[in-house]
Amino acid sequence: MSPYAYDRPSRGRPALPAPALTPALAPTQPPLRATSRGTAEAEVWAELRAEAEAALIEEPLYAGIIQATILDQRSLAQAFAYRLAHRLGDGDLARLSMRDLCLAAFEADPQAGAHAVRDLVAIRERDPTCRRYLDPFLFYKGLAALEAYRVGHWLWHQGRATLALHVQSRISEVFGCDIHPAARIGSGVFIDHATGVVIGETTAIADDVSILQSVTLGGNGKESGDRHPKIERGVLLSVGAKVLGNIRVGAGAKVAAAAVVLQDVPPHTTVAGVPARVVSRLPADEEPALTMNQSFGDGDGI
């Protein structure tokens, strides 16, 4: 069963009612690009190790970190666990304990390796500043926040809410990105910069979505239950976009910078403004989450 299923009960905690999901939110949907799912974990791990070995020569002062984080590890999961523990471990939960926790989460989820690979490949494909896997693995806050969220999500569904919320808190403190551990997030998700991103408890994000800095996926009041947005496959959420309430952003849609979205967004449209309105319609084969094209289409203005 997918770790993103709503109906999985938590120990001592009632399960959330399952919203009616469209097929676009199912993790078995085909990818936007075959390369994202077709890139094997072994291939990415081998390339990451090769880049790490080259970096040892390039920057000797960083050699110890690279050696310990990547070259001394036996798998991508172990490397992620080590790196996340190094960044998130603190006085409340030491690095060694955090590493063991992260590794337990990754090893318990048979899809964890595939998710990590798709998340890495998404950055490589969509971020023009990314020229190798090593850079996001070591330094990109969005990737670190996303993989740490996956640890918290696993803990949440093990009934270990206290530790899950601790991980959420550390993600917020260290990376400036607040993701509730109960949220459901697919793979191939690109969180660019990460600063100021907020993802609420009942949010659902499908595969192949791109999220820029200062995006909020939040509630619109004090209601309880299922109260956060559902973001379908291939959506681009631009800088500072706010999507509020239990509404749906349709597949392949584009939400412009600083837009405030309070109603459902039709698939393959661009919405902009406060409150957001449809300003253009996109071809069905356009992939805004991959192209990262933030223009409105016709009538972009000056």
N, C-alpha and C positions, 0 to 999 in steps of 0.2 A: 504493500500500500504506500502511496506517495506520502512523504512527510508533510505535504502541504494540504492534506485533506482536512476539511473542517470538522468531520465527524469523529476524529480520533479523541477519545476522552482523556483528560488529564487526571492523574491520581488525586482524589480528593477535590476535584474541581469539575463542575458540569461542562459538557461540551457545548460549544456555540452552535446554534442552529445553522444548518447549511443553506446559504443563499442559492438561488437558481443560477448556475453558471452556464455561460455559453461555451461551446467547444473551444473558443479561443483561449480560455483560461486553463484548459487541460494540458498538463505537462507533456502529453504524448503528441501534441501537435507537431507537424513538420517545421523545421527551422526556417528562418528567413533566408539563410544562406547555408548550403550544404557543408561548407567548410567548418562552420561552427560546431556542428554535432559530429562531423566526420573526422575532426582532428582528435586522434587518440591520446589518452592520458600519457602513454609511454613516449609518444612523440614530443609532446610539450615538455615532459619531465627531462627528456634527453637534451632538448634544445636549451632549457633553462640551466641545466648543469653545464653545458658548453659555454653559455654566456657567463656563468659564474666563474668558470676557469679562466676565461679571457679577462674578466674584471679583476682577478687577483693580480695580474700583471699590470693592468691599467692603473689601479689604485691600491698600492700596498698597505696604506694606512687603514683601509676597510677590509683587508684580507681576512682578519680574524672573524669578523661578523659573517662574511660570505661563506667562509669555510664551515663555521658552526651551523649556520642557518640552512645551507643548501648541500654542500658537498659532503658533510658528515651525516646527512640524512639518507634513509633508504627509499623514500617514496615522497611523492608530492604532498600527500596527507601529513606525513611526519614533518616535512619542511614547513607547511602552513601552521601546524600546531606549534612548532618551535617559534616561528616568527610572531604569531599572535600572542603567545605567552610572553615573549620578550617585550612586547609593546603594551600588553594589558595587565600583566602581573603587577601587583602592588602590595601594600602592607596588609590589606585584608585577605588577599589570596595570592600567595607567593607564585613566582614564575613556574616553578616545578609543578605545583598543583594545577595551575592554569594549563600548562602543557599537557598534562595527563587528561584533564577534562576535555580539551580540544581534540586530542587524539581519540579519546573514547567516542566522542560525537561523530567524528569523521569515519571511524571504523565501523560504527553501528549502522551508518546509513550507506547502503550499497551504491547510491547515486552520488555520494559526496564528491568522489573523484571527478565524475563527469560534470557536475555543477562547477567545480573549481576550474576545470579546463575551459568550459564554455565561458565562464566569467573572464578568465584571462584572455581568451581569444577575442572576446567582444571588445576589450580595451585595445588590443592590437589592431583590430579591424577599424575601429571607429575614432580613435584618438590620434590625430596627426602628429602629436608630440611623442608618441610611443613607438620606439624603433626596435624594442626587444622585450621579451617577457620579464627579464630581470628587474626592470625599472618599476613596473606596477607591483610586482611581487614584493619588493623591498620597501617601496616608498608611497604608493598611491593610497590615500586614505579611503577612497570609495571601495576599493577591492578589499582592504583590510576590514572595513566596517561590514561589508556584505558577508564575508566568510565568518567573521565573529558572530554576526547575527545568526548564521546557520547553526552555530554551536548553541546559542541561547534558545533557538527554536526547538532544537532537539531536547534540551533540558526542560523546556516548557511542557513538551508532550510526554516527558517522563514523570511529570508531576513535581518537578524540582523548581518550583516557581521562584524561590528565593535566589538560587544561583543564577537562574535565567535573567532575573531582574538585575542582579549584580553585573552580569555581562553587558546588559543593555546600558547600565549606568556607566560602565567603563568605556564602552563605545562612544557614548556621548561626551564623556570627559576628555578622552584622548583624541577622538577624530572629529568632534563637533557635529555628529550625525546621530539622530535619535530614531532607532527602529525598534518597535515593540516586538518582543520575541514571539508573540502569537500571530503576527502578520504572516501571510503566505507570499513567498517570492520565488519565482521560477528561476531558470538558469539563463545564461547569456545576457544578464542584466548589467548595464553599465551605469554606475553612479559616478558622474564626473565631478571632481573636486570635493564633493560630499558635504562641505561646510554648510550648515543650516538646513540640511535635509531632515524632514520629520515624516515618519511613516507610522500611522496609527494601528491600533490593535487588530481591527477586523479588516484591514486593507488586504486586497489580493492583487498581486502583480504577476502577469503571465510572462512567458519567455520573451527574450529579445526586445526588452524595453530599455530606453535610455532616459536617464534622469539627471538633470543638471543641478547646480548648486541652488540652495535656498528654496527647493520645492517642498511644499507641504501637502501631504495626503492625510487630511484630518477630518474630524467631525464638524458638524455645523451647529452644535449646541450641547445640551446636557443629556441628550437621549442616551439610553443604554442599548446593549445588544449590538446587532450588526449595523454599524453606523459610519463606516469608512468607505472610500472609493474602491472600485474594481477596475483595474487597468488592464486592458486586453493586449494581446500580442502585437508587438511592433510599434508601440506608441512612443512618441518623443514628447517629453515634458521639459520645456525650456526653462531658462533661468527665472527663478522666483515665482513659478506658476503655483497657484493654490487651487487644489481640487478638494472640495469640502462636502461631506455628507455621503450617504450610501447611494452613490451615483456611478454610472458606468462610462468609461472612456473607450469608445469602440476601436476595434483593431485598425492599426495603420493610421491612427489620427495624430494630429500635431497640436499641442497646446502651447501657444506663444508665450514669450517672456512676460512675466508679471500679470498674466491673465488670472482671473478669479472665476473658477468654474463651479456653478451651483446646480446645473442640470446635466442630464446625459449628453454625451458628445457622440454624434453619429460616426460610424466607421469612415475612414478615409476622408476626413475633413480637417480643416485648420480652424481653430477657435482662438479669438483674441479679445482683449478688453475687459472692462469691469462694469457689469458682469460679462462674462465671456459670451460671444456670439459667433456663429459660423461666418467666416470671412472668405473662405475658398473651399473648393472641393478638389480632392486629390485623385489621380488615377489609381485604380485598384491595385496596380502592380508597383506603386511607389512605396518605398520603405523608409519613412522618415527617421526611424530609430537607428537605421544603419547609415544613411547618408548624412545625418546630423544637419540637414539643410533647414535652417530656421526662418527662411523667408515665408511671407504670407501668400506668395503667388502673385497674381495680377493685382496691381494697385498697391504695391509695397510702400508707396509714398516716397519722400525724398531720401 
